[in-house]
Amino acid sequence: KGERKTVVVLGTGWASHAFVKLASTYDLRIVVVSPVNHFVFTPMLASAAVGTVEYRSMTEPIRCTNPYIDNFVEGRAIGVDV
């Protein structure tokens, strides 16, 4: 079959969370680069602020989204050279 293509995902927001969750790790080598290691379901932030929802119930660690991602790097991208 050959080597898997590498996809570098920047951030852990809505789009990256959806991609990482559905991407095939058999076909792709996925590397996530983000300053935070979790996804936050932002529409529930107001509920967390008033105490009706606990903050931990609206976050999901990126490694739990797809436990087969190849690497997570805690950091920021300062440039992209394609």
mmCIF file of the N, C-alpha and C atoms, coordinates in Angstrom:
data_MODEL
# 
_entry.id   MODEL 
# 
loop_
_atom_site.group_PDB 
_atom_site.id 
_atom_site.type_symbol 
_atom_site.label_atom_id 
_atom_site.label_alt_id 
_atom_site.label_comp_id 
_atom_site.label_asym_id 
_atom_site.label_entity_id 
_atom_site.label_seq_id 
_atom_site.pdbx_PDB_ins_code 
_atom_site.Cartn_x 
_atom_site.Cartn_y 
_atom_site.Cartn_z 
_atom_site.occupancy 
_atom_site.B_iso_or_equiv 
_atom_site.pdbx_formal_charge 
_atom_site.auth_seq_id 
_atom_site.auth_comp_id 
_atom_site.auth_asym_id 
_atom_site.auth_atom_id 
_atom_site.pdbx_PDB_model_num 
ATOM 1   N N  . LYS A 1 1  ? 0.823   -1.201 0.000  1.00 0.00 ? 1  LYS A N  1 
ATOM 2   C CA . LYS A 1 1  ? 0.000   0.000  0.000  1.00 0.00 ? 1  LYS A CA 1 
ATOM 3   C C  . LYS A 1 1  ? 0.863   1.259  0.000  1.00 0.00 ? 1  LYS A C  1 
ATOM 4   N N  . GLY A 1 2  ? 2.024   1.218  0.586  1.00 0.00 ? 2  GLY A N  1 
ATOM 5   C CA . GLY A 1 2  ? 2.879   2.404  0.623  1.00 0.00 ? 2  GLY A CA 1 
ATOM 6   C C  . GLY A 1 2  ? 2.749   3.157  1.929  1.00 0.00 ? 2  GLY A C  1 
ATOM 7   N N  . GLU A 1 3  ? 3.500   4.251  2.005  1.00 0.00 ? 3  GLU A N  1 
ATOM 8   C CA . GLU A 1 3  ? 3.478   5.066  3.217  1.00 0.00 ? 3  GLU A CA 1 
ATOM 9   C C  . GLU A 1 3  ? 2.230   5.922  3.303  1.00 0.00 ? 3  GLU A C  1 
ATOM 10  N N  . ARG A 1 4  ? 1.812   6.165  4.536  1.00 0.00 ? 4  ARG A N  1 
ATOM 11  C CA . ARG A 1 4  ? 0.659   7.047  4.754  1.00 0.00 ? 4  ARG A CA 1 
ATOM 12  C C  . ARG A 1 4  ? 1.069   8.497  4.553  1.00 0.00 ? 4  ARG A C  1 
ATOM 13  N N  . LYS A 1 5  ? 0.181   9.307  4.018  1.00 0.00 ? 5  LYS A N  1 
ATOM 14  C CA . LYS A 1 5  ? 0.425   10.740 3.904  1.00 0.00 ? 5  LYS A CA 1 
ATOM 15  C C  . LYS A 1 5  ? 0.274   11.366 5.279  1.00 0.00 ? 5  LYS A C  1 
ATOM 16  N N  . THR A 1 6  ? 1.064   12.404 5.540  1.00 0.00 ? 6  THR A N  1 
ATOM 17  C CA . THR A 1 6  ? 1.010   13.094 6.823  1.00 0.00 ? 6  THR A CA 1 
ATOM 18  C C  . THR A 1 6  ? 0.124   14.323 6.702  1.00 0.00 ? 6  THR A C  1 
ATOM 19  N N  . VAL A 1 7  ? -0.794  14.464 7.647  1.00 0.00 ? 7  VAL A N  1 
ATOM 20  C CA . VAL A 1 7  ? -1.655  15.644 7.734  1.00 0.00 ? 7  VAL A CA 1 
ATOM 21  C C  . VAL A 1 7  ? -1.361  16.318 9.065  1.00 0.00 ? 7  VAL A C  1 
ATOM 22  N N  . VAL A 1 8  ? -0.974  17.589 9.016  1.00 0.00 ? 8  VAL A N  1 
ATOM 23  C CA . VAL A 1 8  ? -0.733  18.366 10.231 1.00 0.00 ? 8  VAL A CA 1 
ATOM 24  C C  . VAL A 1 8  ? -1.968  19.217 10.482 1.00 0.00 ? 8  VAL A C  1 
ATOM 25  N N  . VAL A 1 9  ? -2.581  19.041 11.630 1.00 0.00 ? 9  VAL A N  1 
ATOM 26  C CA . VAL A 1 9  ? -3.793  19.767 12.008 1.00 0.00 ? 9  VAL A CA 1 
ATOM 27  C C  . VAL A 1 9  ? -3.391  20.848 12.999 1.00 0.00 ? 9  VAL A C  1 
ATOM 28  N N  . LEU A 1 10 ? -3.727  22.090 12.686 1.00 0.00 ? 10 LEU A N  1 
ATOM 29  C CA . LEU A 1 10 ? -3.389  23.208 13.570 1.00 0.00 ? 10 LEU A CA 1 
ATOM 30  C C  . LEU A 1 10 ? -4.595  23.592 14.402 1.00 0.00 ? 10 LEU A C  1 
ATOM 31  N N  . GLY A 1 11 ? -4.467  23.471 15.708 1.00 0.00 ? 11 GLY A N  1 
ATOM 32  C CA . GLY A 1 11 ? -5.533  23.854 16.618 1.00 0.00 ? 11 GLY A CA 1 
ATOM 33  C C  . GLY A 1 11 ? -6.430  22.687 16.993 1.00 0.00 ? 11 GLY A C  1 
ATOM 34  N N  . THR A 1 12 ? -7.292  22.927 17.975 1.00 0.00 ? 12 THR A N  1 
ATOM 35  C CA . THR A 1 12 ? -8.240  21.912 18.450 1.00 0.00 ? 12 THR A CA 1 
ATOM 36  C C  . THR A 1 12 ? -9.645  22.488 18.508 1.00 0.00 ? 12 THR A C  1 
ATOM 37  N N  . GLY A 1 13 ? -9.976  23.308 17.516 1.00 0.00 ? 13 GLY A N  1 
ATOM 38  C CA . GLY A 1 13 ? -11.307 23.918 17.439 1.00 0.00 ? 13 GLY A CA 1 
ATOM 39  C C  . GLY A 1 13 ? -12.307 23.006 16.756 1.00 0.00 ? 13 GLY A C  1 
ATOM 40  N N  . TRP A 1 14 ? -13.405 23.613 16.307 1.00 0.00 ? 14 TRP A N  1 
ATOM 41  C CA . TRP A 1 14 ? -14.509 22.855 15.718 1.00 0.00 ? 14 TRP A CA 1 
ATOM 42  C C  . TRP A 1 14 ? -14.087 22.031 14.513 1.00 0.00 ? 14 TRP A C  1 
ATOM 43  N N  . ALA A 1 15 ? -13.410 22.669 13.553 1.00 0.00 ? 15 ALA A N  1 
ATOM 44  C CA . ALA A 1 15 ? -13.042 21.972 12.307 1.00 0.00 ? 15 ALA A CA 1 
ATOM 45  C C  . ALA A 1 15 ? -12.024 20.869 12.562 1.00 0.00 ? 15 ALA A C  1 
ATOM 46  N N  . SER A 1 16 ? -11.026 21.158 13.364 1.00 0.00 ? 16 SER A N  1 
ATOM 47  C CA . SER A 1 16 ? -10.012 20.124 13.631 1.00 0.00 ? 16 SER A CA 1 
ATOM 48  C C  . SER A 1 16 ? -10.600 18.964 14.428 1.00 0.00 ? 16 SER A C  1 
ATOM 49  N N  . HIS A 1 17 ? -11.473 19.264 15.368 1.00 0.00 ? 17 HIS A N  1 
ATOM 50  C CA . HIS A 1 17 ? -12.119 18.205 16.144 1.00 0.00 ? 17 HIS A CA 1 
ATOM 51  C C  . HIS A 1 17 ? -12.927 17.287 15.234 1.00 0.00 ? 17 HIS A C  1 
ATOM 52  N N  . ALA A 1 18 ? -13.689 17.872 14.316 1.00 0.00 ? 18 ALA A N  1 
ATOM 53  C CA . ALA A 1 18 ? -14.497 17.069 13.390 1.00 0.00 ? 18 ALA A CA 1 
ATOM 54  C C  . ALA A 1 18 ? -13.609 16.243 12.468 1.00 0.00 ? 18 ALA A C  1 
ATOM 55  N N  . PHE A 1 19 ? -12.522 16.834 11.970 1.00 0.00 ? 19 PHE A N  1 
ATOM 56  C CA . PHE A 1 19 ? -11.628 16.112 11.073 1.00 0.00 ? 19 PHE A CA 1 
ATOM 57  C C  . PHE A 1 19 ? -10.932 14.950 11.795 1.00 0.00 ? 19 PHE A C  1 
ATOM 58  N N  . VAL A 1 20 ? -10.366 15.238 12.957 1.00 0.00 ? 20 VAL A N  1 
ATOM 59  C CA . VAL A 1 20 ? -9.635  14.206 13.704 1.00 0.00 ? 20 VAL A CA 1 
ATOM 60  C C  . VAL A 1 20 ? -10.568 13.064 14.099 1.00 0.00 ? 20 VAL A C  1 
ATOM 61  N N  . LYS A 1 21 ? -11.793 13.396 14.432 1.00 0.00 ? 21 LYS A N  1 
ATOM 62  C CA . LYS A 1 21 ? -12.763 12.386 14.847 1.00 0.00 ? 21 LYS A CA 1 
ATOM 63  C C  . LYS A 1 21 ? -13.094 11.414 13.710 1.00 0.00 ? 21 LYS A C  1 
ATOM 64  N N  . LEU A 1 22 ? -13.159 11.914 12.468 1.00 0.00 ? 22 LEU A N  1 
ATOM 65  C CA . LEU A 1 22 ? -13.595 11.094 11.345 1.00 0.00 ? 22 LEU A CA 1 
ATOM 66  C C  . LEU A 1 22 ? -12.469 10.597 10.436 1.00 0.00 ? 22 LEU A C  1 
ATOM 67  N N  . ALA A 1 23 ? -11.270 11.123 10.590 1.00 0.00 ? 23 ALA A N  1 
ATOM 68  C CA . ALA A 1 23 ? -10.173 10.770 9.690  1.00 0.00 ? 23 ALA A CA 1 
ATOM 69  C C  . ALA A 1 23 ? -9.721  9.326  9.908  1.00 0.00 ? 23 ALA A C  1 
ATOM 70  N N  . SER A 1 24 ? -9.362  8.685  8.822  1.00 0.00 ? 24 SER A N  1 
ATOM 71  C CA . SER A 1 24 ? -8.880  7.302  8.870  1.00 0.00 ? 24 SER A CA 1 
ATOM 72  C C  . SER A 1 24 ? -7.386  7.286  9.173  1.00 0.00 ? 24 SER A C  1 
ATOM 73  N N  . THR A 1 25 ? -7.027  6.754  10.318 1.00 0.00 ? 25 THR A N  1 
ATOM 74  C CA . THR A 1 25 ? -5.612  6.678  10.676 1.00 0.00 ? 25 THR A CA 1 
ATOM 75  C C  . THR A 1 25 ? -4.916  5.525  9.961  1.00 0.00 ? 25 THR A C  1 
ATOM 76  N N  . TYR A 1 26 ? -5.669  4.708  9.260  1.00 0.00 ? 26 TYR A N  1 
ATOM 77  C CA . TYR A 1 26 ? -5.055  3.670  8.420  1.00 0.00 ? 26 TYR A CA 1 
ATOM 78  C C  . TYR A 1 26 ? -4.477  4.295  7.149  1.00 0.00 ? 26 TYR A C  1 
ATOM 79  N N  . ASP A 1 27 ? -5.097  5.363  6.674  1.00 0.00 ? 27 ASP A N  1 
ATOM 80  C CA . ASP A 1 27 ? -4.673  6.021  5.442  1.00 0.00 ? 27 ASP A CA 1 
ATOM 81  C C  . ASP A 1 27 ? -3.808  7.253  5.691  1.00 0.00 ? 27 ASP A C  1 
ATOM 82  N N  . LEU A 1 28 ? -3.976  7.895  6.856  1.00 0.00 ? 28 LEU A N  1 
ATOM 83  C CA . LEU A 1 28 ? -3.300  9.150  7.147  1.00 0.00 ? 28 LEU A CA 1 
ATOM 84  C C  . LEU A 1 28 ? -2.516  9.078  8.438  1.00 0.00 ? 28 LEU A C  1 
ATOM 85  N N  . ARG A 1 29 ? -1.371  9.737  8.452  1.00 0.00 ? 29 ARG A N  1 
ATOM 86  C CA . ARG A 1 29 ? -0.604  9.952  9.689  1.00 0.00 ? 29 ARG A CA 1 
ATOM 87  C C  . ARG A 1 29 ? -0.999  11.333 10.176 1.00 0.00 ? 29 ARG A C  1 
ATOM 88  N N  . ILE A 1 30 ? -1.680  11.402 11.314 1.00 0.00 ? 30 ILE A N  1 
ATOM 89  C CA . ILE A 1 30 ? -2.239  12.666 11.804 1.00 0.00 ? 30 ILE A CA 1 
ATOM 90  C C  . ILE A 1 30 ? -1.382  13.216 12.939 1.00 0.00 ? 30 ILE A C  1 
ATOM 91  N N  . VAL A 1 31 ? -0.959  14.471 12.788 1.00 0.00 ? 31 VAL A N  1 
ATOM 92  C CA . VAL A 1 31 ? -0.196  15.182 13.812 1.00 0.00 ? 31 VAL A CA 1 
ATOM 93  C C  . VAL A 1 31 ? -0.993  16.434 14.164 1.00 0.00 ? 31 VAL A C  1 
ATOM 94  N N  . VAL A 1 32 ? -1.305  16.610 15.433 1.00 0.00 ? 32 VAL A N  1 
ATOM 95  C CA . VAL A 1 32 ? -2.070  17.778 15.891 1.00 0.00 ? 32 VAL A CA 1 
ATOM 96  C C  . VAL A 1 32 ? -1.125  18.726 16.620 1.00 0.00 ? 32 VAL A C  1 
ATOM 97  N N  . VAL A 1 33 ? -1.145  20.001 16.239 1.00 0.00 ? 33 VAL A N  1 
ATOM 98  C CA . VAL A 1 33 ? -0.346  21.037 16.891 1.00 0.00 ? 33 VAL A CA 1 
ATOM 99  C C  . VAL A 1 33 ? -1.314  22.068 17.455 1.00 0.00 ? 33 VAL A C  1 
ATOM 100 N N  . SER A 1 34 ? -1.270  22.268 18.772 1.00 0.00 ? 34 SER A N  1 
ATOM 101 C CA . SER A 1 34 ? -2.185  23.213 19.411 1.00 0.00 ? 34 SER A CA 1 
ATOM 102 C C  . SER A 1 34 ? -1.631  23.639 20.762 1.00 0.00 ? 34 SER A C  1 
ATOM 103 N N  . PRO A 1 35 ? -1.919  24.869 21.193 1.00 0.00 ? 35 PRO A N  1 
ATOM 104 C CA . PRO A 1 35 ? -1.478  25.295 22.523 1.00 0.00 ? 35 PRO A CA 1 
ATOM 105 C C  . PRO A 1 35 ? -2.273  24.626 23.652 1.00 0.00 ? 35 PRO A C  1 
ATOM 106 N N  . VAL A 1 36 ? -3.433  24.050 23.328 1.00 0.00 ? 36 VAL A N  1 
ATOM 107 C CA . VAL A 1 36 ? -4.228  23.341 24.335 1.00 0.00 ? 36 VAL A CA 1 
ATOM 108 C C  . VAL A 1 36 ? -4.508  21.921 23.839 1.00 0.00 ? 36 VAL A C  1 
ATOM 109 N N  . ASN A 1 37 ? -4.630  20.990 24.762 1.00 0.00 ? 37 ASN A N  1 
ATOM 110 C CA . ASN A 1 37 ? -4.798  19.587 24.369 1.00 0.00 ? 37 ASN A CA 1 
ATOM 111 C C  . ASN A 1 37 ? -6.247  19.113 24.452 1.00 0.00 ? 37 ASN A C  1 
ATOM 112 N N  . HIS A 1 38 ? -7.184  20.057 24.341 1.00 0.00 ? 38 HIS A N  1 
ATOM 113 C CA . HIS A 1 38 ? -8.592  19.667 24.449 1.00 0.00 ? 38 HIS A CA 1 
ATOM 114 C C  . HIS A 1 38 ? -9.468  20.543 23.543 1.00 0.00 ? 38 HIS A C  1 
ATOM 115 N N  . PHE A 1 39 ? -10.658 20.041 23.281 1.00 0.00 ? 39 PHE A N  1 
ATOM 116 C CA . PHE A 1 39 ? -11.693 20.751 22.536 1.00 0.00 ? 39 PHE A CA 1 
ATOM 117 C C  . PHE A 1 39 ? -12.715 21.246 23.547 1.00 0.00 ? 39 PHE A C  1 
ATOM 118 N N  . VAL A 1 40 ? -13.173 22.494 23.395 1.00 0.00 ? 40 VAL A N  1 
ATOM 119 C CA . VAL A 1 40 ? -14.187 23.065 24.287 1.00 0.00 ? 40 VAL A CA 1 
ATOM 120 C C  . VAL A 1 40 ? -15.462 23.300 23.494 1.00 0.00 ? 40 VAL A C  1 
ATOM 121 N N  . PHE A 1 41 ? -16.559 22.746 23.985 1.00 0.00 ? 41 PHE A N  1 
ATOM 122 C CA . PHE A 1 41 ? -17.864 22.969 23.364 1.00 0.00 ? 41 PHE A CA 1 
ATOM 123 C C  . PHE A 1 41 ? -18.344 24.337 23.810 1.00 0.00 ? 41 PHE A C  1 
ATOM 124 N N  . THR A 1 42 ? -17.985 25.370 23.054 1.00 0.00 ? 42 THR A N  1 
ATOM 125 C CA . THR A 1 42 ? -18.183 26.763 23.462 1.00 0.00 ? 42 THR A CA 1 
ATOM 126 C C  . THR A 1 42 ? -19.626 27.203 23.693 1.00 0.00 ? 42 THR A C  1 
ATOM 127 N N  . PRO A 1 43 ? -20.640 26.638 23.018 1.00 0.00 ? 43 PRO A N  1 
ATOM 128 C CA . PRO A 1 43 ? -21.997 27.100 23.328 1.00 0.00 ? 43 PRO A CA 1 
ATOM 129 C C  . PRO A 1 43 ? -22.412 26.856 24.777 1.00 0.00 ? 43 PRO A C  1 
ATOM 130 N N  . MET A 1 44 ? -21.719 25.995 25.463 1.00 0.00 ? 44 MET A N  1 
ATOM 131 C CA . MET A 1 44 ? -22.093 25.710 26.849 1.00 0.00 ? 44 MET A CA 1 
ATOM 132 C C  . MET A 1 44 ? -21.318 26.538 27.867 1.00 0.00 ? 44 MET A C  1 
ATOM 133 N N  . LEU A 1 45 ? -20.455 27.444 27.406 1.00 0.00 ? 45 LEU A N  1 
ATOM 134 C CA . LEU A 1 45 ? -19.666 28.251 28.336 1.00 0.00 ? 45 LEU A CA 1 
ATOM 135 C C  . LEU A 1 45 ? -20.540 29.100 29.258 1.00 0.00 ? 45 LEU A C  1 
ATOM 136 N N  . ALA A 1 46 ? -21.615 29.653 28.737 1.00 0.00 ? 46 ALA A N  1 
ATOM 137 C CA . ALA A 1 46 ? -22.506 30.471 29.579 1.00 0.00 ? 46 ALA A CA 1 
ATOM 138 C C  . ALA A 1 46 ? -23.104 29.632 30.703 1.00 0.00 ? 46 ALA A C  1 
ATOM 139 N N  . SER A 1 47 ? -23.474 28.394 30.415 1.00 0.00 ? 47 SER A N  1 
ATOM 140 C CA . SER A 1 47 ? -24.017 27.501 31.447 1.00 0.00 ? 47 SER A CA 1 
ATOM 141 C C  . SER A 1 47 ? -22.979 27.179 32.501 1.00 0.00 ? 47 SER A C  1 
ATOM 142 N N  . ALA A 1 48 ? -21.733 27.044 32.077 1.00 0.00 ? 48 ALA A N  1 
ATOM 143 C CA . ALA A 1 48 ? -20.662 26.772 33.034 1.00 0.00 ? 48 ALA A CA 1 
ATOM 144 C C  . ALA A 1 48 ? -20.416 27.978 33.929 1.00 0.00 ? 48 ALA A C  1 
ATOM 145 N N  . ALA A 1 49 ? -20.552 29.175 33.360 1.00 0.00 ? 49 ALA A N  1 
ATOM 146 C CA . ALA A 1 49 ? -20.318 30.400 34.132 1.00 0.00 ? 49 ALA A CA 1 
ATOM 147 C C  . ALA A 1 49 ? -21.325 30.563 35.267 1.00 0.00 ? 49 ALA A C  1 
ATOM 148 N N  . VAL A 1 50 ? -22.575 30.133 35.053 1.00 0.00 ? 50 VAL A N  1 
ATOM 149 C CA . VAL A 1 50 ? -23.588 30.275 36.104 1.00 0.00 ? 50 VAL A CA 1 
ATOM 150 C C  . VAL A 1 50 ? -23.719 29.023 36.964 1.00 0.00 ? 50 VAL A C  1 
ATOM 151 N N  . GLY A 1 51 ? -22.968 27.980 36.601 1.00 0.00 ? 51 GLY A N  1 
ATOM 152 C CA . GLY A 1 51 ? -22.935 26.795 37.454 1.00 0.00 ? 51 GLY A CA 1 
ATOM 153 C C  . GLY A 1 51 ? -23.928 25.705 37.118 1.00 0.00 ? 51 GLY A C  1 
ATOM 154 N N  . THR A 1 52 ? -24.665 25.803 36.025 1.00 0.00 ? 52 THR A N  1 
ATOM 155 C CA . THR A 1 52 ? -25.623 24.739 35.692 1.00 0.00 ? 52 THR A CA 1 
ATOM 156 C C  . THR A 1 52 ? -24.958 23.548 35.003 1.00 0.00 ? 52 THR A C  1 
ATOM 157 N N  . VAL A 1 53 ? -23.766 23.766 34.471 1.00 0.00 ? 53 VAL A N  1 
ATOM 158 C CA . VAL A 1 53 ? -22.993 22.690 33.836 1.00 0.00 ? 53 VAL A CA 1 
ATOM 159 C C  . VAL A 1 53 ? -21.560 22.781 34.337 1.00 0.00 ? 53 VAL A C  1 
ATOM 160 N N  . GLU A 1 54 ? -20.948 21.644 34.623 1.00 0.00 ? 54 GLU A N  1 
ATOM 161 C CA . GLU A 1 54 ? -19.549 21.653 35.031 1.00 0.00 ? 54 GLU A CA 1 
ATOM 162 C C  . GLU A 1 54 ? -18.660 21.796 33.802 1.00 0.00 ? 54 GLU A C  1 
ATOM 163 N N  . TYR A 1 55 ? -17.576 22.540 33.952 1.00 0.00 ? 55 TYR A N  1 
ATOM 164 C CA . TYR A 1 55 ? -16.663 22.781 32.845 1.00 0.00 ? 55 TYR A CA 1 
ATOM 165 C C  . TYR A 1 55 ? -16.131 21.469 32.264 1.00 0.00 ? 55 TYR A C  1 
ATOM 166 N N  . ARG A 1 56 ? -15.824 20.513 33.095 1.00 0.00 ? 56 ARG A N  1 
ATOM 167 C CA . ARG A 1 56 ? -15.242 19.249 32.611 1.00 0.00 ? 56 ARG A CA 1 
ATOM 168 C C  . ARG A 1 56 ? -16.204 18.448 31.732 1.00 0.00 ? 56 ARG A C  1 
ATOM 169 N N  . SER A 1 57 ? -17.522 18.734 31.821 1.00 0.00 ? 57 SER A N  1 
ATOM 170 C CA . SER A 1 57 ? -18.477 18.004 30.991 1.00 0.00 ? 57 SER A CA 1 
ATOM 171 C C  . SER A 1 57 ? -18.592 18.577 29.583 1.00 0.00 ? 57 SER A C  1 
ATOM 172 N N  . MET A 1 58 ? -17.948 19.713 29.318 1.00 0.00 ? 58 MET A N  1 
ATOM 173 C CA . MET A 1 58 ? -18.021 20.284 27.971 1.00 0.00 ? 58 MET A CA 1 
ATOM 174 C C  . MET A 1 58 ? -16.662 20.361 27.295 1.00 0.00 ? 58 MET A C  1 
ATOM 175 N N  . THR A 1 59 ? -15.692 19.638 27.820 1.00 0.00 ? 59 THR A N  1 
ATOM 176 C CA . THR A 1 59 ? -14.389 19.545 27.176 1.00 0.00 ? 59 THR A CA 1 
ATOM 177 C C  . THR A 1 59 ? -14.103 18.091 26.827 1.00 0.00 ? 59 THR A C  1 
ATOM 178 N N  . GLU A 1 60 ? -13.320 17.903 25.781 1.00 0.00 ? 60 GLU A N  1 
ATOM 179 C CA . GLU A 1 60 ? -12.922 16.556 25.391 1.00 0.00 ? 60 GLU A CA 1 
ATOM 180 C C  . GLU A 1 60 ? -11.442 16.589 25.002 1.00 0.00 ? 60 GLU A C  1 
ATOM 181 N N  . PRO A 1 61 ? -10.603 15.790 25.669 1.00 0.00 ? 61 PRO A N  1 
ATOM 182 C CA . PRO A 1 61 ? -9.191  15.733 25.281 1.00 0.00 ? 61 PRO A CA 1 
ATOM 183 C C  . PRO A 1 61 ? -9.061  15.296 23.817 1.00 0.00 ? 61 PRO A C  1 
ATOM 184 N N  . ILE A 1 62 ? -8.145  15.922 23.083 1.00 0.00 ? 62 ILE A N  1 
ATOM 185 C CA . ILE A 1 62 ? -8.007  15.627 21.664 1.00 0.00 ? 62 ILE A CA 1 
ATOM 186 C C  . ILE A 1 62 ? -7.584  14.177 21.443 1.00 0.00 ? 62 ILE A C  1 
ATOM 187 N N  . ARG A 1 63 ? -6.848  13.616 22.367 1.00 0.00 ? 63 ARG A N  1 
ATOM 188 C CA . ARG A 1 63 ? -6.434  12.215 22.222 1.00 0.00 ? 63 ARG A CA 1 
ATOM 189 C C  . ARG A 1 63 ? -7.609  11.251 22.382 1.00 0.00 ? 63 ARG A C  1 
ATOM 190 N N  . CYS A 1 64 ? -8.646  11.658 23.080 1.00 0.00 ? 64 CYS A N  1 
ATOM 191 C CA . CYS A 1 64 ? -9.845  10.822 23.210 1.00 0.00 ? 64 CYS A CA 1 
ATOM 192 C C  . CYS A 1 64 ? -10.733 10.928 21.969 1.00 0.00 ? 64 CYS A C  1 
ATOM 193 N N  . THR A 1 65 ? -10.620 12.024 21.242 1.00 0.00 ? 65 THR A N  1 
ATOM 194 C CA . THR A 1 65 ? -11.394 12.205 20.018 1.00 0.00 ? 65 THR A CA 1 
ATOM 195 C C  . THR A 1 65 ? -11.044 11.112 19.016 1.00 0.00 ? 65 THR A C  1 
ATOM 196 N N  . ASN A 1 66 ? -9.751  10.830 18.878 1.00 0.00 ? 66 ASN A N  1 
ATOM 197 C CA . ASN A 1 66 ? -9.270  9.732  18.043 1.00 0.00 ? 66 ASN A CA 1 
ATOM 198 C C  . ASN A 1 66 ? -7.991  9.214  18.700 1.00 0.00 ? 66 ASN A C  1 
ATOM 199 N N  . PRO A 1 67 ? -8.086  8.130  19.450 1.00 0.00 ? 67 PRO A N  1 
ATOM 200 C CA . PRO A 1 67 ? -6.917  7.651  20.198 1.00 0.00 ? 67 PRO A CA 1 
ATOM 201 C C  . PRO A 1 67 ? -5.775  7.149  19.318 1.00 0.00 ? 67 PRO A C  1 
ATOM 202 N N  . TYR A 1 68 ? -6.012  7.069  18.015 1.00 0.00 ? 68 TYR A N  1 
ATOM 203 C CA . TYR A 1 68 ? -4.988  6.551  17.115 1.00 0.00 ? 68 TYR A CA 1 
ATOM 204 C C  . TYR A 1 68 ? -4.227  7.634  16.366 1.00 0.00 ? 68 TYR A C  1 
ATOM 205 N N  . ILE A 1 69 ? -4.384  8.913  16.762 1.00 0.00 ? 69 ILE A N  1 
ATOM 206 C CA . ILE A 1 69 ? -3.584  9.949  16.117 1.00 0.00 ? 69 ILE A CA 1 
ATOM 207 C C  . ILE A 1 69 ? -2.117  9.667  16.425 1.00 0.00 ? 69 ILE A C  1 
ATOM 208 N N  . ASP A 1 70 ? -1.246  10.010 15.488 1.00 0.00 ? 70 ASP A N  1 
ATOM 209 C CA . ASP A 1 70 ? 0.163   9.652  15.632 1.00 0.00 ? 70 ASP A CA 1 
ATOM 210 C C  . ASP A 1 70 ? 0.909   10.518 16.628 1.00 0.00 ? 70 ASP A C  1 
ATOM 211 N N  . ASN A 1 71 ? 0.550   11.803 16.710 1.00 0.00 ? 71 ASN A N  1 
ATOM 212 C CA . ASN A 1 71 ? 1.310   12.666 17.600 1.00 0.00 ? 71 ASN A CA 1 
ATOM 213 C C  . ASN A 1 71 ? 0.494   13.907 17.941 1.00 0.00 ? 71 ASN A C  1 
ATOM 214 N N  . PHE A 1 72 ? 0.690   14.396 19.148 1.00 0.00 ? 72 PHE A N  1 
ATOM 215 C CA . PHE A 1 72 ? 0.147   15.679 19.575 1.00 0.00 ? 72 PHE A CA 1 
ATOM 216 C C  . PHE A 1 72 ? 1.320   16.521 20.033 1.00 0.00 ? 72 PHE A C  1 
ATOM 217 N N  . VAL A 1 73 ? 1.429   17.738 19.498 1.00 0.00 ? 73 VAL A N  1 
ATOM 218 C CA . VAL A 1 73 ? 2.502   18.647 19.881 1.00 0.00 ? 73 VAL A CA 1 
ATOM 219 C C  . VAL A 1 73 ? 1.860   19.867 20.514 1.00 0.00 ? 73 VAL A C  1 
ATOM 220 N N  . GLU A 1 74 ? 2.197   20.117 21.771 1.00 0.00 ? 74 GLU A N  1 
ATOM 221 C CA . GLU A 1 74 ? 1.661   21.298 22.449 1.00 0.00 ? 74 GLU A CA 1 
ATOM 222 C C  . GLU A 1 74 ? 2.519   22.494 22.060 1.00 0.00 ? 74 GLU A C  1 
ATOM 223 N N  . GLY A 1 75 ? 1.959   23.361 21.216 1.00 0.00 ? 75 GLY A N  1 
ATOM 224 C CA . GLY A 1 75 ? 2.698   24.522 20.734 1.00 0.00 ? 75 GLY A CA 1 
ATOM 225 C C  . GLY A 1 75 ? 1.878   25.327 19.763 1.00 0.00 ? 75 GLY A C  1 
ATOM 226 N N  . ARG A 1 76 ? 2.527   26.270 19.117 1.00 0.00 ? 76 ARG A N  1 
ATOM 227 C CA . ARG A 1 76 ? 1.857   27.149 18.157 1.00 0.00 ? 76 ARG A CA 1 
ATOM 228 C C  . ARG A 1 76 ? 2.647   27.136 16.850 1.00 0.00 ? 76 ARG A C  1 
ATOM 229 N N  . ALA A 1 77 ? 1.936   27.270 15.754 1.00 0.00 ? 77 ALA A N  1 
ATOM 230 C CA . ALA A 1 77 ? 2.590   27.407 14.454 1.00 0.00 ? 77 ALA A CA 1 
ATOM 231 C C  . ALA A 1 77 ? 2.888   28.882 14.219 1.00 0.00 ? 77 ALA A C  1 
ATOM 232 N N  . ILE A 1 78 ? 4.089   29.177 13.803 1.00 0.00 ? 78 ILE A N  1 
ATOM 233 C CA . ILE A 1 78 ? 4.447   30.578 13.523 1.00 0.00 ? 78 ILE A CA 1 
ATOM 234 C C  . ILE A 1 78 ? 4.535   30.845 12.032 1.00 0.00 ? 78 ILE A C  1 
ATOM 235 N N  . GLY A 1 79 ? 4.379   29.799 11.240 1.00 0.00 ? 79 GLY A N  1 
ATOM 236 C CA . GLY A 1 79 ? 4.397   29.970 9.792  1.00 0.00 ? 79 GLY A CA 1 
ATOM 237 C C  . GLY A 1 79 ? 4.095   28.652 9.120  1.00 0.00 ? 79 GLY A C  1 
ATOM 238 N N  . VAL A 1 80 ? 3.673   28.725 7.865  1.00 0.00 ? 80 VAL A N  1 
ATOM 239 C CA . VAL A 1 80 ? 3.381   27.532 7.088  1.00 0.00 ? 80 VAL A CA 1 
ATOM 240 C C  . VAL A 1 80 ? 4.111   27.641 5.760  1.00 0.00 ? 80 VAL A C  1 
ATOM 241 N N  . ASP A 1 81 ? 4.928   26.645 5.460  1.00 0.00 ? 81 ASP A N  1 
ATOM 242 C CA . ASP A 1 81 ? 5.661   26.623 4.202  1.00 0.00 ? 81 ASP A CA 1 
ATOM 243 C C  . ASP A 1 81 ? 5.187   25.423 3.400  1.00 0.00 ? 81 ASP A C  1 
ATOM 244 N N  . VAL A 1 82 ? 4.378   25.677 2.390  1.00 0.00 ? 82 VAL A N  1 
ATOM 245 C CA . VAL A 1 82 ? 3.854   24.586 1.564  1.00 0.00 ? 82 VAL A CA 1 
ATOM 246 C C  . VAL A 1 82 ? 4.687   24.489 0.315  1.00 0.00 ? 82 VAL A C  1 
# 
